[in-house]
């Protein structure tokens, strides 16, 4: 495992990564220096994901900053899902990496984390954002790569298992199979 000193150092990076993700998203929205902002965002989201998955205490830090973290990750996912510049392969690769690690962070953050799910349930705006993201009419999730869709579906399943709201149940019943479709096609073609 990680020594307590290294763990404390790693946890100190958590707010920095969240704030840097915000800076990157804002830079990407200006659509200037896109490769630079997307590369940095991909690195920050990947680092945040690894902190959540591997460093003890990160989930508690996440719980204490949940509003900011959820807001930034969802805003980033919405931007990535809505961005269309398929001509630029490097940019598409960065955007896919951002989407995969952002959705994986969400998925990992709620794993056995009842407090996080309760925080989500207390903020109806969060579920409104999630619902808008997965609705077939907007279906921003379709704009994400299949692995990101799989992690996003896993996030919903875990939220529901940990006692989440009726909105979550509705999302699972109506949209989870649809979200899993591209992943299942990809797996079946291997």
trRosetta pair geometry for C-beta under 8 A, 3 or more apart (Angstrom, degrees):
i j d omega theta_ij theta_ji phi_ij phi_ji
1 56 7.6 11 -165 -9 123 123
2 6 4.8 -119 -178 90 98 116
2 7 4.8 127 111 -66 117 85
2 10 6.9 -13 171 -4 159 145
2 54 7.9 94 -26 145 130 93
2 55 6.4 -19 30 -121 158 78
2 56 7.4 -168 51 19 110 93
3 6 4.7 87 56 12 84 102
3 7 6.8 -145 93 -9 41 89
4 7 5.4 -54 -143 36 31 117
4 8 6.4 35 156 -22 65 102
5 8 5.9 -52 -152 32 30 110
5 9 6.7 29 150 -16 62 105
6 9 5.5 -52 -149 37 37 114
6 10 6.2 39 151 -21 68 104
7 10 5.7 -53 -147 36 31 112
7 11 6.3 30 154 -18 64 106
7 55 5.9 155 -138 -164 78 97
7 56 6.1 -21 -142 60 136 87
7 57 6.1 96 168 24 113 134
8 11 5.8 -54 -146 37 30 111
8 12 6.6 39 151 -27 61 103
9 12 5.6 -53 -157 27 32 117
9 13 7.3 35 148 -22 61 99
10 13 5.8 -53 -164 24 38 113
10 14 7.8 59 141 -41 61 87
10 51 6.1 173 166 -123 104 98
10 55 4.7 -145 120 -124 142 153
10 58 7.6 -59 126 -71 108 107
11 14 5.6 -21 -166 -10 48 119
11 51 7.7 135 -96 -163 46 120
11 55 6.6 -168 -64 142 75 134
11 57 5.4 -43 -85 111 135 122
11 58 6.4 -150 -105 -85 82 66
11 61 5.6 177 -156 -55 99 150
12 15 7.8 -52 -176 29 41 93
12 16 7.5 33 139 -7 64 116
13 16 5.2 -68 -159 45 51 117
13 17 5.9 50 149 -25 84 103
13 47 7.2 -83 142 152 132 125
13 51 6.9 -152 84 -88 108 143
14 17 6.1 -58 -152 33 27 107
14 18 6.6 22 155 -15 63 107
14 48 7.3 94 -137 -125 64 81
14 51 5.9 177 -92 152 87 158
14 58 6.3 171 -92 -136 132 85
14 61 4.9 57 103 135 171 146
14 62 7.5 -117 -166 -64 135 68
14 65 7.6 160 137 26 115 150
15 18 5.5 -54 -147 38 37 112
15 19 6.1 32 157 -15 70 107
15 61 7.9 -115 -45 177 80 118
15 65 6.8 -172 -96 -93 86 161
16 19 6.0 -60 -147 42 28 106
16 20 6.0 27 155 -19 65 110
17 20 5.6 -56 -141 39 30 111
17 21 6.3 38 155 -26 64 101
17 44 4.9 162 -153 -167 82 90
17 45 7.9 148 176 -76 110 28
17 47 5.5 -145 -112 93 137 112
17 48 4.5 173 138 -71 142 97
17 51 7.2 -180 21 4 158 146
18 21 5.7 -49 -152 28 30 114
18 22 6.9 32 148 -18 60 101
18 48 6.9 106 -66 -110 65 135
18 65 6.6 -119 -42 142 176 144
18 68 6.0 72 161 128 137 112
18 69 5.6 -74 -122 -97 130 74
18 72 5.9 138 -168 44 80 160
19 22 5.5 -49 -155 31 38 115
19 23 6.6 39 148 -18 66 102
20 23 5.4 -48 -149 35 39 114
20 24 6.3 41 151 -21 67 104
20 40 7.1 -113 166 157 110 108
20 44 4.7 -154 101 -116 117 149
21 24 5.6 -53 -148 37 31 113
21 25 6.4 34 153 -21 65 104
21 41 6.2 86 -132 -138 64 80
21 44 5.1 -164 -70 119 78 133
21 45 6.2 93 -109 -70 118 79
21 48 7.0 -11 -49 -28 135 150
21 72 5.1 94 102 161 118 128
21 73 7.4 -3 149 -77 153 58
21 76 6.1 -55 174 -62 107 145
22 25 5.8 -53 -148 34 30 110
22 26 6.4 27 155 -16 64 107
22 72 5.1 -78 -72 -119 83 121
22 75 8.0 45 -117 72 69 139
23 26 5.9 -58 -151 39 30 110
23 27 6.3 30 152 -18 65 108
24 27 5.6 -56 -147 39 31 112
24 28 6.1 32 154 -20 67 106
24 37 5.0 146 -155 -171 73 83
24 38 7.6 127 -177 -83 112 25
24 40 5.3 -159 -101 96 121 102
24 41 3.6 161 151 -76 149 94
24 44 6.4 -172 -13 30 147 141
24 76 7.7 33 91 -113 104 117
25 28 5.6 -54 -146 37 30 112
25 29 6.3 33 153 -22 64 105
25 41 6.9 106 -57 -112 60 133
25 72 6.8 -167 -4 -158 147 79
25 75 5.7 68 -177 117 159 109
25 76 4.9 -106 -89 -90 122 80
25 79 5.9 161 -150 6 94 157
26 29 5.7 -51 -148 33 31 113
26 30 6.8 33 152 -19 62 101
27 30 5.8 -54 -155 32 34 111
27 32 7.1 -92 -171 65 76 79
27 33 6.7 -47 176 74 115 104
27 36 7.7 -78 150 94 141 94
27 37 3.8 -166 107 -108 120 135
28 31 7.0 32 174 -77 42 48
28 34 6.4 73 -129 -131 70 74
28 37 4.7 -168 -63 123 75 137
28 38 6.3 92 -101 -68 117 75
28 41 6.7 -8 -41 -32 132 151
28 79 6.1 99 106 154 128 145
28 83 7.7 -61 166 -79 116 148
29 79 6.4 -90 -76 -123 87 135
31 34 6.0 -5 -152 -70 55 108
33 36 4.3 -29 165 38 103 121
33 37 5.8 106 105 -21 87 94
34 37 5.9 -62 -143 42 30 105
34 38 5.8 23 163 -15 69 113
34 85 8.0 21 157 46 165 163
34 91 5.9 14 129 -121 122 124
35 38 6.0 -59 -139 42 25 107
35 39 6.0 28 160 -21 63 110
35 90 6.4 14 -121 118 112 121
35 91 6.2 -92 -88 -85 74 85
35 94 7.1 160 -141 -18 56 157
36 39 6.0 -56 -146 35 24 110
36 40 6.4 18 157 -13 61 110
37 40 5.9 -60 -148 41 29 108
37 41 6.0 30 155 -21 67 109
38 41 5.5 -51 -141 38 31 112
38 42 6.2 36 157 -23 64 104
38 91 6.1 105 35 -142 169 70
38 94 3.6 83 144 132 117 144
38 95 6.2 -49 -147 -60 129 67
38 98 6.7 -95 -158 -37 79 133
39 42 5.8 -53 -149 32 28 112
39 43 6.6 24 153 -15 62 106
39 94 5.7 -76 -71 -118 52 133
40 43 5.8 -57 -151 37 32 110
40 44 6.2 28 154 -17 67 109
41 44 5.8 -58 -144 40 30 108
41 45 6.1 25 160 -16 68 109
41 76 6.9 174 -168 -144 128 126
41 94 7.4 87 63 168 99 107
41 98 5.3 12 121 -108 110 125
42 45 6.1 -56 -142 39 26 106
42 46 6.2 26 157 -19 62 110
42 94 5.0 -115 -41 -156 137 77
42 97 4.3 38 -142 102 121 122
42 98 5.0 -90 -89 -65 71 77
42 101 7.1 115 -157 24 61 138
43 46 5.8 -57 -147 38 27 111
43 47 6.3 27 155 -18 64 108
44 47 5.7 -55 -146 37 30 110
44 48 6.2 32 154 -19 65 106
45 48 5.6 -51 -145 37 32 113
45 49 6.3 39 152 -23 64 104
45 73 7.9 118 -127 -118 106 86
45 76 7.2 -179 -84 142 132 159
45 97 7.8 143 71 131 121 79
45 98 5.4 101 26 -141 156 64
45 101 4.2 124 126 101 103 121
45 102 5.1 -48 -157 -65 137 76
45 105 6.7 -113 -172 -25 83 138
46 49 5.6 -53 -150 34 31 115
46 50 6.5 28 153 -16 64 105
46 97 7.1 -28 -58 165 114 104
46 101 4.6 -86 -82 -120 58 159
47 50 5.8 -55 -149 38 32 109
47 51 6.4 36 151 -22 65 103
48 51 5.6 -52 -150 33 32 114
48 52 6.5 32 153 -18 65 104
48 101 7.6 110 61 152 89 112
48 105 5.7 13 113 -113 102 142
49 52 5.8 -56 -152 35 30 110
49 53 6.2 16 156 -9 65 113
49 101 4.6 -117 -26 -167 147 91
49 102 7.8 -105 -65 -73 114 23
49 104 5.2 39 -141 96 133 108
49 105 4.3 -105 -95 -74 78 89
49 108 6.7 108 -158 27 75 144
50 53 5.8 -62 -140 46 31 105
50 54 5.5 -16 176 17 70 122
50 55 7.8 64 132 -14 68 99
51 54 6.9 -79 -124 51 16 83
51 55 5.0 -33 -156 25 62 125
51 58 4.7 163 150 -121 86 147
52 55 7.8 -3 -41 41 10 85
52 58 5.2 -147 -102 126 38 134
52 59 6.7 86 -151 -75 74 70
52 62 6.4 50 -111 -55 101 146
52 105 5.5 115 18 -145 154 77
52 108 4.8 117 120 106 118 123
52 109 5.4 -57 -159 -77 140 76
53 108 4.9 -61 -78 -158 86 153
54 58 8.0 51 62 3 48 145
55 58 4.6 89 79 -35 95 118
57 60 5.4 -52 -159 37 52 114
57 61 6.3 54 145 -21 75 103
58 61 5.4 -55 -151 38 37 113
58 62 6.1 42 149 -23 69 104
59 62 5.3 -50 -147 36 34 116
59 63 6.3 40 151 -24 64 101
59 109 6.8 156 -123 -146 83 62
59 113 5.6 -140 -167 -105 127 127
59 116 7.3 -86 -170 -44 95 126
60 63 5.5 -48 -148 31 33 114
60 64 6.6 29 153 -17 63 104
61 64 5.9 -58 -152 36 31 108
61 65 6.5 -1 158 9 66 112
62 65 6.3 -77 -144 54 28 89
62 66 6.4 65 153 -84 65 71
62 69 5.8 -4 -150 -21 79 175
62 109 5.6 -137 159 -140 158 111
62 116 6.8 -1 116 -98 110 122
63 66 5.7 -6 -151 -49 32 111
63 113 7.3 -154 -73 -173 109 117
63 115 5.0 14 -131 116 138 124
63 116 5.7 -108 -97 -75 86 77
63 119 6.6 176 -150 -29 74 149
65 68 5.1 -51 175 49 90 111
65 69 5.2 93 113 -28 94 105
66 69 5.7 -63 -138 42 30 110
66 70 5.9 24 169 -16 70 109
66 116 6.4 173 -111 -133 131 75
66 119 4.6 26 108 146 170 153
66 120 7.7 -115 173 -59 133 64
67 70 6.3 -58 -144 38 22 104
67 71 6.1 22 159 -19 60 114
67 119 8.0 -121 -54 172 68 117
67 123 6.8 161 -104 -91 89 159
68 71 5.8 -61 -146 38 26 113
68 72 6.2 19 161 -14 65 111
69 72 6.2 -63 -149 39 25 105
69 73 6.2 16 161 -13 65 112
69 109 7.8 167 137 -128 139 158
70 73 6.0 -61 -142 41 28 105
70 74 5.9 20 164 -12 67 112
70 120 7.3 152 -101 -101 154 86
70 123 7.8 144 71 82 157 150
70 126 5.6 -17 153 -121 151 116
70 129 7.9 133 152 66 105 149
71 74 6.3 -62 -145 41 22 104
71 75 6.1 21 158 -18 62 112
72 75 5.7 -55 -142 38 28 111
72 76 6.2 29 158 -19 63 108
73 76 5.7 -56 -148 38 29 112
73 77 6.3 28 154 -17 65 106
73 102 5.1 161 -158 -164 90 100
73 105 6.3 -135 -123 86 140 127
73 106 6.2 159 143 -63 148 100
74 77 5.6 -53 -143 39 33 110
74 78 6.2 35 156 -20 66 105
74 126 7.8 -172 -38 -142 155 71
74 129 5.1 37 175 152 155 138
74 130 7.4 -92 -117 -71 130 65
74 133 7.0 -110 -154 -63 99 144
75 78 5.8 -54 -147 36 29 111
75 79 6.5 30 154 -19 63 105
76 79 5.8 -54 -150 35 31 111
76 80 6.3 27 155 -16 65 108
76 98 6.5 -122 163 168 114 118
76 102 5.6 -156 98 -111 121 152
77 80 5.8 -56 -143 39 31 109
77 81 6.0 29 159 -18 67 110
77 99 6.3 96 -127 -125 76 74
77 102 5.2 -166 -69 119 94 142
77 103 6.7 96 -109 -63 130 84
77 133 7.0 29 112 -142 121 138
77 140 7.4 99 135 135 89 126
77 144 7.1 -11 -162 -83 95 127
77 148 7.8 168 -134 179 106 130
78 81 5.9 -55 -141 39 27 109
78 82 6.2 12 163 -7 62 115
78 129 8.0 -88 -55 -169 131 100
78 133 6.5 -103 -86 -106 90 102
78 140 5.8 -28 -126 -167 66 159
79 82 6.2 -74 -149 45 25 101
79 83 6.1 30 157 -36 66 109
80 83 5.9 -52 -143 20 28 113
80 95 4.9 159 -148 -165 96 91
80 98 5.3 -163 -92 94 145 120
80 99 4.8 -167 128 -68 148 97
80 102 7.5 164 13 24 149 148
80 143 7.3 159 117 124 64 109
80 144 7.0 59 110 -100 109 81
81 99 7.0 110 -63 -111 74 126
81 133 7.6 115 31 -154 165 91
81 140 4.0 82 118 177 149 88
81 141 6.7 -44 -126 -82 145 19
81 142 7.6 96 -163 63 110 50
81 143 3.4 111 -170 80 72 120
81 144 5.3 -40 -97 -50 97 80
82 140 6.4 -40 -54 -130 85 102
82 143 6.2 62 -61 134 33 175
83 95 6.1 -133 74 -125 130 147
83 143 7.9 125 39 170 54 131
84 143 8.0 -90 -71 -140 87 118
85 88 5.0 1 134 25 108 109
85 91 5.7 -17 91 99 122 142
85 92 7.1 -147 86 -62 74 84
86 92 6.2 52 -128 -81 47 136
88 91 3.8 31 113 22 121 118
88 92 6.2 156 91 -18 66 86
89 92 5.5 -54 -144 38 32 113
89 93 6.3 37 155 -24 65 104
90 93 5.7 -52 -152 32 31 114
90 94 6.7 31 151 -17 63 102
91 94 5.7 -52 -152 35 34 111
91 95 6.3 32 152 -18 66 107
92 95 5.7 -56 -145 39 31 111
92 96 6.3 34 155 -20 65 106
93 96 5.8 -53 -147 36 29 111
93 97 6.4 30 154 -19 63 107
94 97 5.7 -58 -150 37 30 112
94 98 6.3 34 152 -21 66 104
95 98 5.6 -49 -148 33 33 114
95 99 6.4 32 154 -18 64 105
96 99 5.7 -55 -148 37 31 111
96 100 6.3 29 156 -19 66 107
96 145 4.6 58 -144 -34 98 138
96 148 7.5 -143 -160 -24 62 126
97 100 5.9 -54 -144 36 29 109
97 101 6.3 15 162 -6 65 110
98 101 6.4 -68 -147 45 24 99
98 102 5.9 21 159 -19 65 115
99 102 5.9 -57 -138 38 25 109
99 103 6.2 15 165 -10 63 110
99 144 4.6 -179 -176 -141 139 94
99 145 5.8 137 87 19 133 90
99 148 4.0 -31 141 -91 99 160
100 103 6.4 -62 -146 42 23 101
100 104 6.0 23 155 -19 62 114
100 145 6.2 -27 -62 62 97 123
100 147 5.1 17 -120 98 109 114
100 148 4.8 -105 -86 -68 49 88
100 151 7.0 112 -157 4 55 142
101 104 5.4 -54 -138 41 33 115
101 105 6.2 43 156 -28 64 100
102 105 5.7 -49 -152 28 29 114
102 106 6.9 31 150 -16 61 101
102 148 7.4 24 61 -137 85 114
103 106 5.5 -47 -152 34 39 114
103 107 6.3 41 149 -21 66 105
103 144 6.9 84 -40 -173 143 151
103 147 8.0 156 72 121 130 67
103 148 4.2 124 15 -159 145 74
103 149 7.6 -34 -169 -47 170 16
103 151 3.8 123 127 88 102 118
103 152 4.6 -63 -147 -55 124 80
103 155 6.9 -118 -170 -21 76 132
104 107 5.4 -52 -145 38 34 115
104 108 6.1 29 157 -15 67 108
104 148 7.8 -85 -31 -114 78 62
104 151 4.7 -81 -77 -134 54 156
105 108 6.0 -57 -142 42 27 106
105 109 6.0 33 156 -29 64 110
106 109 5.7 -57 -145 30 25 115
106 110 6.9 6 164 -6 61 107
106 151 6.9 114 61 143 94 103
106 152 6.9 31 76 -108 139 60
106 155 4.5 -1 126 -105 106 145
107 110 6.9 -75 -160 39 23 95
107 111 7.0 39 148 -44 61 101
107 151 4.3 -106 -28 -170 141 86
107 152 7.3 -98 -60 -70 102 23
107 154 4.5 37 -134 92 121 113
107 155 4.5 -99 -87 -64 62 82
107 158 6.9 121 -155 8 62 139
108 111 5.6 -39 -154 3 39 121
109 113 6.3 -67 154 37 53 160
109 116 5.8 -179 147 -156 91 164
110 113 5.2 -125 -146 54 32 109
110 116 5.3 -137 -105 97 66 131
110 117 5.8 84 -147 -64 106 90
110 120 7.8 -5 -102 -19 122 143
110 155 5.9 100 29 -148 134 72
110 158 4.6 135 110 111 112 127
110 159 5.6 -37 -179 -70 157 74
110 162 6.8 -144 174 13 99 148
111 158 5.9 -71 -89 -141 52 152
112 162 7.8 168 -117 -90 21 125
113 116 4.0 25 129 15 118 118
113 117 6.6 139 99 -15 73 85
113 162 7.4 -18 70 -119 47 166
114 117 5.7 -59 -151 40 36 110
114 118 6.2 38 151 -21 69 106
114 162 5.3 -162 -104 -170 66 117
114 163 7.2 29 -138 34 95 116
115 118 5.6 -54 -148 37 31 113
115 119 6.4 36 151 -22 64 103
116 119 5.5 -52 -152 33 33 114
116 120 6.6 36 149 -20 64 101
117 120 5.4 -48 -151 33 36 115
117 121 6.4 36 150 -19 65 105
117 158 7.8 -137 -77 129 124 82
117 159 5.2 161 -124 -137 108 70
117 162 4.3 157 -2 101 167 129
117 163 6.7 116 123 62 138 76
117 164 5.2 -104 -171 -77 112 92
118 121 5.5 -54 -147 37 34 112
118 122 6.4 34 154 -22 65 105
119 122 5.8 -54 -148 33 31 111
119 123 6.7 7 159 0 63 110
120 123 6.3 -77 -153 47 29 94
120 126 5.1 -120 -150 104 72 150
120 127 6.9 100 164 -55 92 86
120 159 6.6 -61 79 -135 157 123
120 164 6.7 -20 89 -128 124 112
120 165 7.9 -128 116 -3 94 109
121 127 7.7 42 -112 -43 42 127
121 164 5.9 -164 -71 -144 108 66
121 165 5.0 156 -124 -45 93 102
123 126 4.4 69 99 -7 107 110
123 127 7.7 153 98 -4 65 80
124 127 5.8 -56 -157 41 47 106
124 128 6.2 53 144 -25 73 104
125 128 5.3 -53 -147 36 36 117
125 129 6.4 40 152 -22 67 101
126 129 5.7 -53 -154 33 31 111
126 130 6.4 27 151 -16 65 106
127 130 5.4 -50 -143 39 38 112
127 131 6.0 41 155 -22 68 104
127 165 6.0 -42 -89 58 157 144
127 167 4.3 79 175 98 137 153
127 168 6.9 -92 -125 -53 116 75
128 131 5.8 -52 -143 37 28 111
128 132 6.3 29 155 -18 63 106
129 132 5.9 -57 -148 37 28 109
129 133 6.2 31 152 -25 63 110
130 133 5.5 -58 -151 33 31 117
130 134 6.5 3 161 0 67 110
130 156 7.8 149 176 -91 133 98
130 167 7.7 112 74 135 115 119
130 168 8.0 5 105 -96 149 73
130 171 6.7 -26 130 -96 109 162
131 134 6.5 -71 -144 46 28 92
131 135 6.1 46 159 -48 67 100
131 167 6.2 -79 -62 -176 124 114
131 170 7.8 12 -113 93 114 116
131 171 6.1 -124 -101 -82 73 114
132 135 6.0 -34 -140 4 28 118
132 138 6.0 11 177 43 69 154
132 140 7.6 36 127 0 72 123
133 138 7.3 -80 -122 98 16 123
133 140 4.8 -70 -153 54 63 122
133 141 6.1 83 148 -47 84 88
134 139 6.9 15 -171 -119 31 57
134 140 7.5 -67 -65 48 32 81
134 141 5.1 24 -109 -16 67 133
134 152 7.5 174 -85 148 114 129
134 156 8.0 40 -63 -70 165 144
134 171 5.7 74 75 -153 147 109
134 175 4.5 99 153 149 116 161
134 179 6.7 -41 -143 -64 109 127
135 138 5.1 58 71 30 101 90
135 139 6.3 -108 92 -57 48 59
135 175 7.3 -89 -94 -85 27 140
136 139 5.2 11 -139 -56 31 116
136 175 7.1 -157 -47 -106 80 98
136 178 6.9 -62 -86 167 100 170
139 142 4.4 34 143 -3 110 114
139 143 7.7 136 124 -13 72 82
139 178 8.0 -86 -124 136 124 132
140 143 5.5 -50 -170 27 53 116
140 144 7.5 54 138 -25 69 97
141 144 5.5 -47 -164 20 50 116
141 149 5.6 99 170 -114 102 90
141 152 5.9 -151 -130 93 119 161
141 175 7.7 105 34 168 150 124
141 179 5.4 -34 134 -115 145 108
142 149 7.9 40 -96 -92 32 130
142 182 7.9 131 -135 -27 68 140
144 148 3.9 -108 167 92 120 129
144 149 5.3 153 89 -55 111 78
144 152 7.0 91 76 -15 162 140
145 148 5.0 92 59 9 74 105
145 149 7.2 -137 100 -7 38 89
146 149 5.4 -55 -147 35 36 115
146 150 6.4 40 154 -23 68 102
146 182 4.4 -137 -100 119 101 105
146 183 4.3 151 -179 -83 106 67
146 185 7.9 -128 -109 57 144 88
146 186 5.0 149 93 -8 174 147
147 150 5.5 -48 -150 32 35 115
147 151 6.6 33 152 -15 65 102
147 183 7.1 117 -78 -110 37 108
148 151 5.8 -53 -148 38 34 108
148 152 6.2 36 152 -20 66 106
149 152 5.6 -54 -146 37 31 113
149 153 6.3 33 154 -19 65 104
149 179 4.8 -167 -176 -180 104 89
149 180 7.2 -179 134 -85 109 31
149 182 6.1 76 48 57 158 115
149 183 5.9 -152 83 -39 110 110
150 153 5.8 -54 -150 36 30 111
150 154 6.4 33 150 -19 63 106
150 179 7.9 170 -75 139 34 98
150 180 6.9 75 -103 -118 70 70
150 183 4.6 102 -66 -98 108 158
151 154 5.4 -52 -148 37 35 115
151 155 6.4 45 150 -26 64 99
152 155 5.4 -44 -153 27 34 118
152 156 6.9 34 149 -16 62 100
152 179 6.5 -107 86 -176 109 146
153 156 5.7 -52 -154 35 37 111
153 157 6.4 37 149 -20 68 104
153 176 5.2 108 -142 -147 104 85
153 179 4.9 173 -69 101 112 129
153 180 5.6 64 -92 -66 172 87
154 157 5.5 -51 -143 36 34 112
154 158 6.2 33 157 -17 66 105
155 158 6.1 -58 -149 38 26 108
155 159 6.4 29 153 -21 63 107
156 159 5.7 -54 -147 34 31 113
156 160 6.4 27 156 -16 65 106
156 168 6.1 175 -157 -161 79 90
156 171 5.6 -121 -142 108 134 119
156 172 5.4 170 146 -78 119 87
156 176 6.1 -147 89 -91 142 109
157 160 5.9 -59 -152 37 29 108
157 161 6.3 29 152 -20 65 108
157 172 6.7 109 -86 -115 60 124
157 176 7.2 94 -62 -133 90 143
158 161 5.6 -54 -144 37 33 112
158 162 6.2 20 160 -10 66 110
159 162 6.1 -68 -149 44 26 102
159 164 3.9 24 156 -36 87 155
159 168 4.9 -129 113 -140 118 149
160 163 8.0 108 -179 -21 30 8
160 164 5.2 -74 -86 44 38 108
160 168 4.9 -169 -76 132 82 118
160 169 5.9 117 -126 -81 117 63
160 172 5.6 -9 -47 -34 155 150
164 167 7.9 -79 146 63 101 76
164 168 3.9 26 113 20 125 160
164 169 7.6 176 91 -36 89 74
165 168 5.2 114 62 2 69 96
165 169 7.4 -123 112 1 48 87
166 169 5.2 -48 -151 35 44 116
166 170 6.2 50 149 -23 70 101
167 170 5.6 -53 -152 35 33 115
167 171 6.4 34 150 -21 65 104
168 171 5.6 -52 -148 34 33 112
168 172 6.5 33 154 -18 65 103
169 172 5.8 -55 -151 35 31 111
169 173 6.3 26 155 -16 65 109
170 173 5.9 -59 -146 39 28 109
170 174 6.0 -2 167 4 65 118
171 174 6.5 -73 -137 50 22 93
171 175 5.4 -41 -170 38 64 117
171 176 7.0 89 134 -45 69 87
172 175 7.4 -70 -101 54 10 73
172 176 4.6 10 -151 -27 55 133
173 176 7.4 48 -19 14 12 106
174 178 7.8 -15 142 4 53 123
175 178 5.2 -65 -156 45 51 115
175 179 5.8 50 150 -24 82 105
176 179 5.7 -57 -148 37 32 110
176 180 6.2 27 156 -18 66 108
177 180 5.7 -57 -146 38 32 110
177 181 6.9 58 151 -48 61 88
178 181 5.8 -28 -162 -9 33 120
179 182 7.8 -55 179 25 39 94
179 183 7.9 20 138 1 64 112
180 183 5.5 -68 -162 46 55 111
180 184 5.6 53 146 -26 86 108
181 184 5.9 -62 -146 36 26 109
181 185 6.4 25 159 -18 65 106
182 185 5.6 -53 -148 35 33 113
182 186 6.3 34 154 -20 66 105
183 186 5.6 -55 -151 36 33 112
183 187 6.3 30 153 -17 67 106
184 187 5.7 -54 -144 38 32 110
184 188 6.1 31 157 -19 65 109
185 188 5.9 -58 -144 39 27 110
185 189 6.4 24 157 -20 63 110
186 189 6.0 -62 -151 33 28 109
186 190 7.3 38 150 -35 60 98
187 190 6.0 -46 -162 9 37 115
